[in-house]
Amino acid sequence: MAYQAVISEHNYIFCHPRGNADIKPNTGGKTHDEVNLQKAIQWSQEQGRTLVTMAQKYYTTSTLKISKYDKEFIWEGGGITLVDVGGGSGAMIGCDIPTDNGDANIMVERHPVFKDMSLEGSTGQIGIDIGPTYGAQYLRIRAKNLNWAIYTRFGLMSLIEGCFATNCNNGWCFGIGNYSGATWSNSQSNSSIARMNRAYMNNNGVAFRTEHSSGIIYEGNIIEGGFVDIGYEMYAPNNTVVKDWTIRNLHYEVLQTGSAAIYSRWAGGIITVDKAQSGHPAIMADIGSTPGYTQITVSNVPYWNPENGLIFINNVATSWKLKNCDNQLHGNSPLNIFGGRTVKLGCAVSAGYDQVCVEPINR
């Protein structure tokens, strides 16, 4: 029938939509689309063919699962809108979790690619959560009304690009494994990149979260909406492995006061922020260590809209460098834009933490 998955002669598997949320008989409550999509995913991975869908709505009631062990999988969404009508709390696209570290180290050889699709579900769900991968790519994925848009777990060298999270509780997370034996030192999503994404939020959540992972780069993302607690969060308390985090071209327009564009609590490392702007009053960075020593460099910022005169919150054991920024950040009294622990001016290595080193633009 026209809505059933068919095998192409040109290394593609096409799955046509049913066009409604009708339940297929004898499936335990699954829709026609769900049964067909699951079969198409299976054939695609078994035969090494690209799965192709089209720019229409496909309805599901539970998680569509990809294989734990097939390394190759490409889903060309073609503008599909995947709509979950089951109201569950799992992932819309997921995978069985590893049994232990040994299983995870086999699964991590997978490198799936997801392109050009929209995911609509409920606020208890995650859009895509597929476990260990190495080099997975999530391209132009639009999530709406979910808990998280994409959540990587032991997703080394993941790429999230051109994605949208609209009215989700949270946006995207580079995280660690959720299986037996997974820790913050053996299942990180290290060396991952999120660039050119847009989070529009109204639910007091986190747009981008880094969970116990290092070498993360965020670039050219836009964060906006009415209520956002944190734009970029580094969550790695007491983690002695995580050491590096980079944010470039920060764009933050959030109406809610009391939020922070960047928030970090980790056991020390280096944070680099290059170019930033805010459309409404906000704290640019609230930085601290738990315990440890953090160094943050903020450079090339033309203007930031302060909240009650403050731009930075200096928490525990942090040193700051303000480089090539406009006079607003350098000025005659740069210490006045800091809240939290008292900071002092100084660039000497021996000055210790709670210091601000200023390198102004030569004019």
Protein Blocks (a to p, Z undefined) as FASTA:
>chain_A
ZZbccddfeopacdddehiacdcehklopafklmmmmmmmmmmmmnopacdddddddddf
bdcdddfklmbdcddekopacddfklpabdfbdcdddfblmlmmmmmmpccddehiaddd
dfkbcfbdgbjaehiacehiacehifbfbdcehiahiacehiacehiabfcdcdddfbeh
iafklmccehiacehiacddfehpafbdcehiahiacehiacedjbdfblbdcddehiak
bmbdcdehiacddfbghiafbdcddebdadddehiadfbdcdfbacdddedjdddddehi
fbdcdeehiabdcdehiadddehiafklnommlmlmpghjdddedfbfkloghiacdddd
dZZ
